[in-house]
Amino acid sequence: MSLEDWDFEHQRLETEASVAEIRAESGLGKDVRVDLDLEFAAAGDDADAPAALKALGMFGYAADLVDGRIQVTLPDVAFDAGEIWQHEERTTRIVLARGFEPDGWGFQEP
Protein backbone atom coordinates (compact mmCIF):
# COMPACT_ATOMS: atom_id res chain seq x y z
CA MET A 1 0.00 0.00 0.00
CA SER A 2 1.26 3.46 -0.78
CA LEU A 3 1.57 6.43 1.52
CA GLU A 4 -1.27 8.15 -0.35
CA ASP A 5 -3.61 5.18 0.09
CA TRP A 6 -2.95 4.51 3.78
CA ASP A 7 -5.88 5.20 6.13
CA PHE A 8 -4.20 7.15 8.93
CA GLU A 9 -7.53 8.09 10.50
CA HIS A 10 -8.47 4.43 10.90
CA GLN A 11 -5.03 3.62 12.31
CA ARG A 12 -5.29 6.49 14.83
CA LEU A 13 -8.75 5.37 15.94
CA GLU A 14 -7.48 1.81 16.42
CA THR A 15 -4.62 3.11 18.55
CA GLU A 16 -6.96 5.20 20.69
CA ALA A 17 -9.31 2.23 21.17
CA SER A 18 -6.42 -0.09 22.05
CA VAL A 19 -5.02 2.30 24.64
CA ALA A 20 -8.47 2.75 26.20
CA GLU A 21 -9.05 -1.01 26.31
CA ILE A 22 -5.62 -1.77 27.80
CA ARG A 23 -6.10 0.98 30.39
CA ALA A 24 -9.51 -0.37 31.37
CA GLU A 25 -8.30 -3.97 31.63
CA SER A 26 -4.96 -3.31 33.32
CA GLY A 27 -5.67 -0.32 35.51
CA LEU A 28 -2.54 1.45 34.24
CA GLY A 29 -2.51 5.06 35.42
CA LYS A 30 -2.14 8.12 33.24
CA ASP A 31 1.42 8.76 34.38
CA VAL A 32 2.75 5.32 33.37
CA ARG A 33 5.68 5.26 30.95
CA VAL A 34 6.55 2.28 28.78
CA ASP A 35 9.11 1.09 26.26
CA LEU A 36 7.00 1.18 23.10
CA ASP A 37 7.63 -1.47 20.45
CA LEU A 38 6.54 -0.81 16.86
CA GLU A 39 6.75 -3.46 14.16
CA PHE A 40 6.57 -3.16 10.38
CA ALA A 41 6.29 -5.85 7.72
CA ALA A 42 7.32 -5.76 4.09
CA ALA A 43 4.34 -4.87 1.92
CA GLY A 44 5.80 -6.44 -1.22
CA ASP A 45 8.91 -7.35 -3.12
CA ASP A 46 9.92 -3.71 -3.51
CA ALA A 47 10.35 -3.17 0.25
CA ASP A 48 13.71 -1.50 0.84
CA ALA A 49 14.82 -2.39 4.37
CA PRO A 50 18.20 -0.58 4.26
CA ALA A 51 16.49 2.64 3.11
CA ALA A 52 13.78 2.31 5.76
CA LEU A 53 16.32 1.71 8.53
CA LYS A 54 18.42 4.66 7.38
CA ALA A 55 15.41 6.99 7.19
CA LEU A 56 14.17 5.93 10.62
CA GLY A 57 17.64 6.60 12.01
CA MET A 58 17.71 10.05 10.44
CA PHE A 59 14.57 10.85 12.41
CA GLY A 60 16.07 9.53 15.66
CA TYR A 61 14.47 6.10 15.70
CA ALA A 62 16.70 3.14 16.53
CA ALA A 63 15.48 0.28 14.35
CA ASP A 64 16.52 -3.29 13.64
CA LEU A 65 15.70 -5.75 10.90
CA VAL A 66 14.62 -9.06 12.43
CA ASP A 67 13.44 -11.89 10.18
CA GLY A 68 12.60 -9.41 7.42
CA ARG A 69 10.56 -7.18 9.75
CA ILE A 70 11.53 -3.76 11.03
CA GLN A 71 11.36 -3.34 14.78
CA VAL A 72 11.57 0.00 16.55
CA THR A 73 11.73 0.32 20.34
CA LEU A 74 11.18 3.70 21.93
CA PRO A 75 12.12 3.92 25.59
CA ASP A 76 10.21 5.99 28.14
CA VAL A 77 7.05 6.83 26.20
CA ALA A 78 3.96 7.96 28.09
CA PHE A 79 1.21 5.37 27.89
CA ASP A 80 -1.05 7.90 26.25
CA ALA A 81 -2.89 7.52 22.95
CA GLY A 82 -1.67 10.90 21.70
CA GLU A 83 1.99 10.26 22.40
CA ILE A 84 1.89 6.71 21.04
CA TRP A 85 0.09 7.96 17.94
CA GLN A 86 2.69 10.67 17.37
CA HIS A 87 5.44 8.05 17.06
CA GLU A 88 3.24 5.56 15.27
CA GLU A 89 2.19 8.04 12.59
CA ARG A 90 5.69 9.38 12.04
CA THR A 91 7.31 5.95 11.72
CA THR A 92 4.46 4.68 9.54
CA ARG A 93 4.95 7.56 7.09
CA ILE A 94 8.68 6.82 6.96
CA VAL A 95 8.34 3.10 6.28
CA LEU A 96 5.33 3.25 3.94
CA ALA A 97 7.41 5.32 1.54
CA ARG A 98 9.95 2.47 1.54
CA GLY A 99 7.63 -0.51 1.06
CA PHE A 100 6.75 -1.50 4.65
CA GLU A 101 3.45 -1.40 6.54
CA PRO A 102 2.74 -1.22 10.26
CA ASP A 103 2.08 -4.58 11.86
CA GLY A 104 1.23 -3.51 15.38
CA TRP A 105 2.64 -2.01 18.52
CA GLY A 106 3.01 -3.18 22.08
CA PHE A 107 5.01 -2.88 25.26
CA GLN A 108 6.06 -4.92 28.24
CA GLU A 109 3.76 -4.09 31.10
CA PRO A 110 5.53 -2.01 33.74
C-alpha distances in whole Angstrom, upper triangle without the diagonal:
4,7,8,6,7,10,12,15,15,14,17,19,18,19,22,23,23,25,28,28,28,31,33,33,34,36,34,36,34,36,34,32,30,28,24,22,18,16,13,12,10,7,9,12,11,11,14,16,19,17,15,18,20,18,19,22,23,22,24,22,24,21,22,20,21,21,17,16,16,19,20,23,25,29,31,28,29,28,27,24,24,25,22,20,21,20,17,15,16,15,12,11,13,11,7,9,10,8,8,8,11,13,16,19,23,26,29,32,34
4,5,5,6,10,12,15,15,15,17,20,19,20,23,24,24,26,29,29,30,32,34,35,35,37,35,36,35,36,34,32,30,28,25,23,19,17,14,14,12,9,11,13,12,11,13,16,18,16,14,18,19,17,17,21,21,20,23,21,23,21,22,21,23,22,19,18,17,20,20,24,25,29,30,28,29,29,27,24,24,24,22,19,20,19,16,14,15,14,11,10,11,10,6,7,9,8,9,9,12,15,18,20,24,27,31,33,35
4,6,5,9,9,13,14,13,15,18,18,18,21,23,23,24,27,28,28,30,33,33,34,35,33,34,32,33,32,30,28,26,23,21,18,17,14,15,14,12,14,16,14,13,15,16,18,15,14,17,18,15,16,19,19,18,20,19,22,20,22,21,23,23,20,18,17,19,19,22,23,26,28,25,27,26,25,22,21,21,20,17,16,16,14,11,12,12,9,7,9,9,5,6,9,9,10,9,12,15,17,19,23,26,29,31,34
4,6,8,10,13,14,14,16,18,19,20,22,24,24,26,28,29,30,32,34,35,36,37,35,36,34,35,34,32,31,29,26,25,21,20,17,18,17,14,16,19,17,16,18,20,22,19,17,21,21,18,19,23,22,21,24,23,25,24,25,25,27,27,24,22,21,23,23,26,26,30,31,28,29,28,27,23,22,23,22,18,18,19,16,13,14,15,12,10,12,13,9,9,13,12,14,13,15,18,20,22,25,29,32,34,36
4,6,9,11,12,12,15,17,17,19,21,22,23,25,27,27,29,31,32,33,34,36,34,35,33,35,34,32,31,29,26,24,21,19,17,17,16,13,15,18,17,16,19,20,23,20,19,22,23,20,21,24,24,23,25,24,26,24,26,25,26,26,23,21,21,23,23,26,26,30,31,28,29,28,26,23,22,24,22,18,19,19,17,14,16,16,12,11,14,14,10,11,14,13,13,12,14,16,18,21,24,28,31,33,36
4,6,9,9,9,11,13,14,15,17,19,19,21,23,24,25,27,29,30,31,32,31,32,30,31,30,29,27,26,22,21,17,16,14,14,15,12,15,18,17,16,18,19,22,20,17,20,22,19,18,22,22,21,23,21,23,22,23,22,24,24,21,19,18,20,20,23,23,27,28,25,26,24,23,19,19,20,18,15,16,16,13,11,13,13,9,9,12,12,8,11,13,12,11,9,10,13,15,17,21,24,28,29,32
4,5,5,6,9,10,11,13,15,16,17,19,20,21,23,25,26,27,29,30,29,29,28,29,29,27,26,25,22,21,17,17,16,17,17,15,18,21,21,19,21,22,25,23,20,23,24,21,21,24,24,22,24,23,25,23,25,25,26,26,24,21,20,21,21,23,23,27,27,24,24,23,21,17,17,19,17,14,15,16,13,11,14,14,11,11,15,14,12,14,17,16,14,11,12,14,15,17,20,23,27,28,31
4,5,5,6,9,10,10,12,14,15,16,18,20,21,22,24,26,27,28,26,27,24,26,25,24,23,23,19,19,16,16,15,17,18,16,20,23,22,20,21,22,24,22,19,21,23,20,18,22,22,19,21,20,23,22,24,24,25,26,24,21,19,20,19,21,20,24,24,21,21,20,18,14,14,15,14,10,11,13,10,7,11,12,9,9,13,13,11,14,17,16,15,12,11,14,14,15,18,21,25,26,28
4,5,5,6,9,10,11,12,14,15,17,18,20,21,23,24,26,26,25,26,23,26,25,25,24,24,20,21,18,19,18,20,21,20,23,26,25,23,25,25,28,26,23,25,26,23,22,25,25,22,24,23,25,25,27,27,28,29,27,24,22,22,22,23,22,25,25,21,21,20,17,13,13,15,14,11,13,15,12,10,13,15,12,13,17,17,15,18,20,20,18,15,14,16,15,16,19,22,26,26,29
4,5,5,6,9,10,11,12,14,15,16,18,20,21,22,24,25,24,25,24,26,25,25,23,24,20,20,17,17,17,18,20,18,22,25,25,23,25,25,28,26,23,25,27,24,23,26,27,24,26,23,26,25,26,26,27,27,25,22,22,22,21,23,23,25,25,22,22,20,17,14,14,17,15,12,14,16,13,11,15,16,13,14,18,17,16,18,21,20,17,14,13,14,13,15,18,21,24,25,28
4,5,5,6,9,10,11,12,14,15,16,18,20,21,22,24,22,23,22,24,23,22,20,20,16,16,13,14,14,15,18,16,20,24,23,21,23,22,25,23,20,22,24,21,19,23,24,21,22,20,22,21,23,23,23,24,22,19,18,18,18,19,19,22,22,19,19,17,15,12,12,14,12,9,12,12,9,8,12,13,10,12,15,15,13,17,18,17,15,11,9,11,10,11,14,18,21,22,25
4,5,5,6,9,10,11,12,14,15,17,18,20,21,22,20,21,19,21,20,20,19,19,16,16,14,16,16,18,21,20,23,27,26,23,25,24,27,25,22,23,25,22,20,23,24,20,22,20,22,22,24,25,25,27,25,22,20,19,18,19,18,21,20,17,16,15,12,9,9,11,9,6,9,11,9,8,12,13,11,13,16,16,16,18,21,20,18,14,12,14,12,12,15,17,21,21,23
4,5,5,6,9,10,11,12,14,15,16,18,20,21,20,20,19,21,21,21,20,21,18,18,17,18,18,20,23,22,25,29,28,26,28,27,30,28,25,26,28,26,24,27,27,24,25,23,26,25,27,27,28,29,27,24,23,22,21,22,21,23,23,19,18,16,13,9,11,13,12,9,13,14,12,12,15,17,15,16,20,20,19,22,24,23,20,17,14,15,13,14,16,19,22,22,24
4,5,5,6,9,10,10,12,14,15,16,18,19,18,20,19,21,20,20,19,19,16,16,14,15,16,18,21,20,24,27,27,25,27,26,29,27,24,25,28,25,23,26,27,24,25,22,24,23,25,25,25,26,25,21,21,20,19,20,20,22,22,18,17,15,13,10,12,14,12,10,14,14,11,12,16,16,14,17,19,19,18,21,23,22,19,15,12,12,10,11,13,16,19,19,22
4,5,5,6,9,10,11,12,14,15,16,17,16,17,16,18,17,16,15,16,13,13,12,14,15,18,21,21,24,28,27,24,26,25,27,26,22,23,26,23,21,23,25,22,22,20,21,21,23,23,24,25,24,20,19,18,17,17,16,18,18,14,14,11,10,6,9,10,8,7,11,11,9,10,14,14,13,16,18,18,18,21,22,22,19,15,12,12,9,9,11,13,17,17,19
4,5,5,6,9,10,11,12,14,15,16,15,15,14,16,16,16,16,17,15,16,15,17,19,22,24,24,28,31,31,28,29,28,31,29,26,26,29,26,23,26,27,24,24,22,24,24,26,27,27,29,28,24,23,21,20,19,18,20,19,15,13,11,9,5,8,10,9,8,12,13,12,13,16,17,16,18,21,21,21,24,26,25,22,19,16,16,13,12,13,15,18,18,19
4,6,5,6,9,10,11,12,14,15,15,16,15,18,17,18,18,19,16,17,17,18,20,22,25,25,28,32,32,29,31,30,32,32,28,29,31,29,26,29,30,27,27,25,26,26,27,28,28,29,28,25,24,22,22,21,21,22,21,18,16,13,11,9,12,14,12,11,15,16,14,15,19,19,18,21,23,23,23,26,28,26,23,20,17,16,13,13,13,16,18,18,20
4,5,5,6,8,10,11,12,13,13,15,15,17,16,16,15,16,14,14,14,16,18,20,23,23,27,30,31,28,29,28,30,30,26,27,29,27,24,27,29,26,25,23,24,23,25,25,25,26,26,22,21,19,19,18,18,19,19,16,14,11,11,8,12,13,11,11,15,15,13,15,18,18,17,20,22,22,22,25,26,25,22,18,15,14,11,10,10,12,15,14,17
4,5,5,6,9,10,10,11,10,11,11,13,12,13,12,14,12,14,14,17,19,22,25,26,29,33,32,29,31,29,31,30,27,27,29,27,24,26,28,25,24,22,23,23,25,26,26,27,27,24,22,20,19,17,16,17,16,13,11,8,7,6,10,11,9,10,14,14,13,15,18,18,18,21,23,23,23,26,28,27,24,20,17,16,13,11,10,11,14,13,15
4,6,5,6,9,10,10,10,11,11,14,14,15,15,18,16,18,18,20,23,25,28,28,32,36,36,33,34,32,35,34,30,30,33,31,28,30,31,28,28,25,27,27,29,30,29,31,31,27,26,24,22,21,20,21,19,16,14,10,9,8,12,13,12,13,16,17,16,18,21,22,21,24,26,26,26,29,31,30,27,23,20,19,16,14,14,15,17,15,17
4,5,5,6,8,10,11,13,13,16,15,17,16,18,17,18,18,20,22,25,28,28,32,35,35,33,34,32,35,35,31,31,34,32,29,31,33,30,29,27,28,27,29,30,29,30,30,26,26,24,23,22,21,22,21,18,16,12,12,11,15,16,14,15,19,19,18,20,23,23,22,25,27,27,27,30,31,30,27,23,20,19,15,14,13,14,16,14,16
4,5,5,6,8,8,11,12,14,12,14,13,15,14,15,16,18,21,24,27,28,32,35,35,32,33,31,34,33,30,29,32,31,27,29,31,28,27,25,25,25,26,27,26,28,28,25,24,21,21,19,19,19,18,15,14,10,11,11,15,15,13,15,18,18,17,20,22,22,22,25,27,26,27,30,31,30,26,23,19,18,14,12,10,11,12,10,13
4,6,5,5,5,7,9,12,10,13,13,16,15,17,19,21,24,27,30,31,35,38,38,35,36,34,36,35,32,31,34,32,29,31,32,29,28,26,27,27,28,30,29,31,31,28,27,24,22,20,19,19,17,15,12,9,10,10,14,15,14,16,18,19,18,21,23,24,24,27,28,28,29,32,33,32,29,26,22,21,17,15,13,13,14,11,12
4,6,6,8,10,11,15,14,16,16,19,19,20,22,24,27,29,33,33,37,40,40,37,38,36,39,39,35,35,37,35,32,34,36,33,32,29,30,30,32,33,32,33,34,30,29,27,26,24,23,23,21,19,16,13,13,13,17,18,17,18,22,22,21,24,26,27,26,29,31,31,31,35,36,35,31,28,24,23,20,18,16,16,17,14,15
4,6,8,11,14,16,15,17,16,19,18,20,21,23,26,28,32,32,36,39,40,37,38,36,38,38,35,34,37,36,32,34,36,33,32,30,30,30,31,32,30,32,32,29,29,26,25,23,23,23,21,20,17,14,15,15,19,20,18,20,23,23,22,25,28,27,27,30,32,31,32,35,36,35,31,28,24,22,19,17,15,15,15,12,14
4,5,9,12,14,12,14,14,16,16,18,20,22,26,28,32,33,36,39,40,36,38,35,37,38,34,33,36,35,31,33,35,32,30,28,28,28,29,31,29,31,32,28,28,25,24,21,21,20,19,17,15,12,14,15,19,19,17,20,23,22,22,25,27,27,27,30,31,31,32,35,36,35,31,28,24,23,19,17,14,13,12,9,11
4,6,9,12,10,13,14,17,18,20,22,25,28,31,34,35,39,42,42,39,40,37,39,39,36,35,37,36,32,34,36,33,31,29,30,30,31,33,32,34,35,31,30,27,26,23,22,21,19,17,15,12,13,15,18,19,18,20,23,23,23,26,28,28,28,31,33,33,34,37,37,37,33,30,27,25,22,19,16,15,15,11,11
4,7,8,7,10,11,14,15,17,20,23,26,29,33,34,37,40,40,37,37,35,37,37,33,32,34,33,29,30,32,29,28,26,26,27,28,30,30,32,33,29,28,24,23,20,19,17,15,14,11,8,10,13,16,15,15,18,20,20,20,23,25,25,26,29,30,30,31,34,35,35,31,28,25,24,20,17,14,13,12,9,9
4,6,6,9,12,15,16,19,21,25,28,31,35,36,39,42,42,38,39,36,38,38,34,33,35,33,30,31,33,29,27,26,27,28,30,32,32,34,35,31,29,26,24,21,19,18,15,13,10,8,10,13,15,15,15,18,20,20,21,24,25,26,27,29,31,31,32,35,36,36,33,30,26,26,22,19,17,15,15,12,11
4,6,9,11,15,15,19,21,24,27,30,34,35,38,41,40,37,37,35,36,36,32,32,33,31,28,29,30,27,25,24,26,27,29,32,32,34,35,31,29,26,23,20,18,17,14,12,8,7,7,10,12,12,13,15,17,18,19,21,23,24,25,27,28,29,31,33,34,35,31,29,25,25,22,18,17,15,16,14,13
4,6,10,14,15,18,21,24,27,31,34,35,39,42,41,37,37,35,36,35,32,31,32,31,27,28,29,26,24,23,24,26,28,31,31,34,34,31,28,25,22,19,17,15,11,10,7,7,9,12,13,12,13,17,17,18,19,22,23,24,25,28,28,29,31,34,35,35,32,30,26,26,23,19,17,15,16,13,12
4,7,10,12,15,18,22,25,28,32,33,37,39,39,35,35,32,33,33,30,29,30,29,25,26,28,25,23,21,22,23,26,28,28,31,31,28,26,22,20,17,14,12,9,8,6,6,8,12,14,12,12,16,17,17,18,21,22,22,24,26,27,28,30,32,33,33,30,28,24,24,20,17,14,12,12,10,8
4,7,9,13,15,19,22,26,29,31,34,36,36,32,32,29,30,30,27,25,27,26,22,22,24,21,19,18,18,20,22,25,25,28,29,25,23,19,16,13,11,8,5,5,4,5,9,12,13,11,11,14,15,14,16,19,19,19,21,24,24,25,27,29,30,31,27,25,22,22,18,15,13,10,11,10,8
4,6,9,12,16,19,23,26,28,31,33,33,29,29,26,27,28,24,22,25,24,20,21,23,20,18,16,16,17,19,22,21,24,25,22,19,16,13,10,8,7,5,5,6,6,10,12,14,11,10,14,15,13,14,18,18,17,20,22,22,23,25,27,27,28,24,23,19,19,16,12,9,6,7,7,7
4,7,10,13,17,20,23,26,29,31,30,26,26,23,24,24,21,19,21,21,17,17,20,18,15,13,13,14,15,18,18,21,22,19,16,13,10,7,5,4,5,6,9,9,12,14,15,12,11,14,15,12,13,17,17,15,18,21,20,20,23,25,25,25,22,21,17,17,14,11,9,6,7,9,9
4,7,10,13,17,20,22,26,28,27,24,23,21,22,22,19,17,20,19,15,16,19,16,14,12,12,12,14,17,17,19,20,16,14,10,8,6,5,6,8,6,9,9,11,12,13,10,8,11,12,9,10,13,14,12,14,17,17,17,19,22,22,22,19,17,14,14,11,7,6,5,8,10,11
4,7,10,14,17,19,22,24,24,20,21,18,19,20,16,15,18,18,14,15,18,16,15,11,11,10,11,13,13,16,16,12,10,7,6,4,6,9,11,10,13,12,14,14,16,13,10,12,13,10,10,13,14,11,13,16,16,15,17,20,19,19,16,15,11,11,8,5,5,6,9,12,13
4,7,10,14,16,19,21,21,17,18,15,17,17,14,13,16,15,12,14,17,15,14,11,11,9,11,12,12,15,14,10,8,6,5,6,8,11,14,12,14,14,15,14,15,13,10,11,12,9,7,11,11,9,9,13,13,11,14,17,16,16,12,11,8,8,6,4,7,9,12,15,17
4,7,10,13,16,18,18,14,15,13,15,16,12,12,16,15,12,15,18,16,16,12,12,9,10,10,10,11,11,7,6,5,6,9,11,15,17,16,18,17,18,17,18,17,13,14,15,12,10,12,13,10,10,13,13,10,12,15,14,13,10,9,6,5,6,6,9,11,14,17,20
4,7,9,12,14,14,11,12,10,13,14,10,11,15,14,12,15,17,16,17,13,13,10,10,10,10,11,9,6,5,7,9,12,14,18,20,19,21,20,21,19,20,19,15,15,16,13,11,12,13,9,8,11,11,8,9,12,11,10,6,5,4,5,7,9,12,15,18,21,23
4,6,9,11,12,9,11,10,13,14,11,13,16,16,14,17,20,19,20,17,16,13,12,10,10,10,7,5,7,9,12,15,18,21,24,22,25,24,24,22,23,22,19,18,19,17,14,15,16,13,11,13,13,9,10,13,11,9,5,5,6,6,9,12,15,18,21,24,26
4,6,8,8,6,8,8,12,12,10,13,16,15,15,18,20,20,21,18,18,14,13,11,12,11,7,7,8,12,14,18,21,24,27,25,28,27,27,25,26,25,22,21,22,19,16,17,17,14,12,14,13,9,9,11,9,6,4,6,9,9,13,16,19,21,24,27,30
4,7,8,6,10,11,15,14,12,15,18,17,17,20,22,21,23,20,21,17,17,15,15,14,11,10,12,15,17,21,23,26,29,27,29,28,28,25,26,26,22,21,22,20,17,17,18,15,12,13,13,10,8,11,9,6,5,6,9,10,14,17,20,23,26,29,32
4,5,6,10,11,15,15,14,16,19,19,19,22,23,24,25,23,23,20,19,16,16,15,11,12,14,17,20,23,26,29,32,30,33,32,32,29,30,29,26,25,25,23,21,20,21,18,16,16,16,12,11,12,10,7,8,10,13,14,17,20,24,27,30,32,35
4,6,9,11,14,14,14,17,19,19,20,22,24,25,26,24,24,20,19,16,17,15,11,13,15,19,21,25,27,31,34,33,35,34,35,32,33,32,29,27,28,26,23,23,23,20,18,18,17,14,13,14,11,8,10,13,16,17,20,23,26,29,32,35,37
4,6,9,12,11,12,15,16,16,18,20,21,22,24,22,22,19,18,16,17,16,13,14,15,18,20,24,27,30,33,32,34,34,34,31,31,30,28,26,26,24,22,21,21,18,16,16,15,12,11,11,8,6,9,12,16,17,21,23,27,29,32,35,38
4,6,9,9,8,11,13,13,14,17,18,19,21,18,19,15,15,12,14,14,10,10,11,15,17,20,23,26,29,28,31,30,30,28,28,27,25,23,23,21,19,19,18,15,14,14,12,9,9,9,6,4,6,9,13,14,18,20,23,26,28,32,34
4,6,5,6,9,10,11,12,14,16,17,19,17,17,14,13,11,14,14,10,11,11,14,16,20,22,25,29,28,30,31,31,29,29,27,25,24,23,21,19,19,18,15,14,14,11,9,10,9,6,6,8,12,14,16,19,21,24,26,29,32,34
4,5,5,6,8,10,10,12,14,15,16,14,13,10,9,7,10,11,8,8,8,11,13,16,19,22,26,25,28,28,29,28,27,25,23,23,22,19,18,18,17,13,14,14,11,9,11,11,7,8,8,12,13,15,18,19,21,23,26,29,31
4,5,5,6,9,10,11,12,15,15,14,13,10,10,9,12,14,11,11,10,13,14,17,19,23,26,26,29,30,30,29,29,27,25,24,23,20,20,20,18,15,16,16,12,11,13,13,9,11,11,15,17,18,21,21,24,25,27,31,32
4,6,5,6,9,10,10,13,14,13,13,12,12,11,15,16,13,13,11,14,15,18,20,23,26,25,28,29,30,28,27,25,23,23,21,19,18,18,16,13,14,13,10,9,11,10,7,10,11,14,16,18,21,21,24,26,28,31,33
4,5,5,6,9,10,11,12,11,11,9,10,10,13,15,12,11,8,11,11,15,16,20,23,22,25,26,26,24,24,22,20,19,18,15,15,15,12,10,10,10,7,6,9,8,6,8,8,11,12,15,17,17,20,22,25,28,29
4,6,5,6,9,10,11,9,8,6,7,8,12,14,12,11,8,9,9,13,14,18,21,21,24,25,26,25,24,22,20,20,19,15,15,16,14,10,12,13,9,8,12,12,9,12,11,13,14,16,17,17,20,21,23,26,28
4,5,5,6,9,10,9,9,9,10,11,15,18,15,14,11,13,12,15,16,19,22,22,25,27,27,27,25,23,22,21,20,17,17,17,14,12,14,14,10,10,14,12,11,14,13,16,17,19,21,20,23,24,26,29,30
4,5,5,7,9,9,10,10,12,13,17,19,17,15,12,13,12,15,16,19,22,21,24,25,25,24,23,21,19,19,17,14,15,14,11,9,11,10,7,8,11,10,9,12,12,15,15,18,19,19,22,23,26,29,30
4,5,5,6,5,7,7,10,12,15,18,16,14,10,11,9,11,12,15,18,17,20,22,22,21,20,17,16,16,14,11,12,12,9,7,10,10,7,8,11,11,11,13,12,14,13,16,17,16,18,19,22,25,26
4,5,5,5,6,7,10,13,16,19,17,16,12,12,10,12,12,15,18,18,21,23,24,23,22,19,18,19,16,13,15,16,12,10,14,14,10,11,15,15,14,16,15,17,17,19,20,18,20,21,23,26,26
4,5,7,9,11,14,16,19,22,20,19,15,15,13,15,15,17,20,19,22,24,25,24,22,20,19,19,17,14,16,16,12,11,14,13,10,12,16,14,14,17,17,19,19,21,22,21,23,23,26,29,29
4,6,9,11,14,17,20,23,21,19,15,15,12,13,12,15,17,16,19,21,21,21,19,16,16,16,13,11,13,13,9,9,12,11,9,12,15,14,14,17,17,18,17,20,20,19,21,21,24,26,26
4,6,9,13,16,19,22,21,19,15,14,11,11,10,12,14,14,17,20,20,20,19,16,15,16,14,11,13,14,11,10,14,14,12,14,17,17,17,20,18,19,18,20,20,18,19,19,22,24,24
4,6,10,13,16,19,18,15,11,10,7,8,7,10,13,13,16,18,19,19,18,15,14,15,13,9,11,13,10,8,12,13,11,12,15,16,15,17,15,16,15,17,16,15,16,16,19,21,22
4,7,11,13,17,16,14,10,9,6,7,8,10,14,14,18,19,21,21,21,17,16,17,16,12,14,16,13,11,14,16,13,13,17,18,16,18,16,17,16,17,17,15,16,16,18,21,21
4,7,10,13,12,10,7,6,4,7,9,12,16,16,20,20,22,22,21,19,16,18,17,13,13,15,14,10,13,15,12,11,15,16,14,15,13,14,13,14,15,14,15,15,18,21,22
4,6,10,10,8,6,5,7,9,12,15,18,19,22,23,24,24,24,22,19,20,20,16,16,18,17,13,15,17,14,13,16,17,15,16,13,15,14,15,15,15,16,16,18,22,23
4,7,6,5,5,6,9,12,15,18,22,22,25,25,27,26,26,24,21,22,22,18,17,19,18,14,15,18,15,12,15,17,14,14,12,14,14,14,15,16,17,18,20,24,25
4,5,5,6,7,10,13,16,19,22,22,25,25,27,26,27,25,22,23,24,20,19,21,20,17,17,20,18,15,18,19,17,16,13,15,14,13,15,15,16,17,18,22,24
4,6,8,10,14,16,20,22,26,25,28,28,29,28,30,28,24,25,26,23,21,23,23,19,19,21,20,16,18,20,17,16,14,15,15,14,16,17,18,19,21,24,27
4,7,10,13,16,20,23,26,25,28,28,29,28,29,27,24,24,25,21,19,21,21,17,16,19,17,13,15,17,14,12,10,12,13,12,15,17,19,20,22,26,28
4,6,10,13,16,19,23,22,25,24,25,24,25,23,20,20,21,18,16,18,17,14,13,16,14,11,13,15,13,11,9,10,10,9,12,13,15,17,19,23,25
4,7,10,13,16,20,19,22,22,23,22,22,20,17,18,18,15,13,15,14,11,11,14,12,9,12,14,11,11,8,10,9,10,11,12,14,16,18,22,24
4,7,10,13,16,16,19,19,20,20,21,18,15,16,17,13,12,15,14,11,12,15,13,11,14,16,15,14,11,12,10,10,10,10,11,12,15,18,20
4,7,10,13,13,16,16,18,18,18,15,13,14,14,10,10,13,12,9,11,14,12,11,14,16,15,16,13,13,11,12,11,9,11,11,14,17,18
4,6,10,10,13,14,16,16,17,14,12,14,14,10,11,15,14,11,14,17,15,15,18,20,19,20,17,16,14,14,12,10,10,9,11,14,15
4,7,7,10,12,14,15,15,11,10,13,12,9,11,14,13,11,14,17,15,16,19,21,20,22,19,18,15,16,14,11,11,10,12,14,14
4,6,9,11,14,16,16,12,12,15,14,12,14,17,16,15,18,20,19,20,23,25,24,25,22,22,19,19,17,13,12,10,11,13,12
4,7,9,12,14,14,11,11,15,14,12,15,18,17,17,20,22,21,22,25,27,27,28,25,24,21,21,18,15,13,11,12,12,11
4,6,8,10,11,7,7,11,11,9,12,15,14,15,17,19,19,20,23,25,25,26,23,22,18,19,16,13,12,10,12,12,12
4,5,9,9,6,7,11,11,11,13,16,16,17,19,21,22,23,25,27,28,29,25,24,20,21,17,14,13,11,13,12,12
4,7,9,7,7,10,12,12,13,16,17,17,19,21,22,23,24,27,28,28,25,23,19,19,15,12,10,9,11,10,10
4,5,5,6,8,10,11,12,14,16,17,18,20,22,23,24,26,28,28,25,22,19,19,16,13,13,12,15,14,14
4,6,5,6,8,10,10,12,14,15,16,18,20,21,21,24,25,26,23,20,16,17,14,12,12,13,16,16,17
4,6,5,6,9,10,10,12,14,15,16,18,20,21,23,25,25,23,20,17,19,16,14,15,16,19,19,19
4,5,5,7,9,10,11,13,14,16,17,19,20,22,24,25,22,20,17,18,15,13,13,14,17,17,17
4,5,5,6,9,10,11,12,14,16,17,18,20,22,22,19,17,13,15,12,9,10,11,14,15,16
4,5,5,6,8,10,10,12,14,15,16,18,20,20,18,15,12,14,12,10,12,14,18,18,19
4,6,5,6,9,10,11,13,15,16,17,19,20,18,16,14,16,14,13,15,16,19,20,21
4,6,5,6,8,10,11,12,14,16,17,18,16,14,12,14,12,11,13,14,17,19,19
4,6,5,6,9,10,11,12,14,16,16,13,11,8,11,9,8,11,13,17,19,20
4,6,5,6,9,10,10,13,15,15,13,11,10,13,12,12,15,17,21,22,24
4,5,5,6,9,10,11,13,15,13,12,11,14,14,13,16,18,22,23,25
4,5,5,6,8,10,11,12,10,10,9,12,12,11,14,16,20,22,23
4,5,5,6,9,10,10,8,7,6,10,11,11,15,17,21,23,25
4,6,5,6,9,10,10,9,10,13,14,15,19,21,25,27,28
4,6,6,7,9,9,10,11,14,15,16,19,21,24,27,28
4,5,5,6,5,7,8,11,13,14,18,20,23,26,28
4,5,5,5,6,8,12,14,16,19,22,26,28,30
4,6,8,9,12,15,18,19,23,25,29,31,33
4,6,9,12,15,17,19,22,25,28,31,33
4,7,10,13,16,18,22,24,28,30,33
4,7,9,12,14,18,21,24,27,29
4,6,9,12,16,19,22,25,27
4,6,8,12,15,19,21,24
4,7,10,14,17,19,22
4,7,11,14,16,19
4,7,11,13,15
4,7,9,12
4,6,9
4,6
4
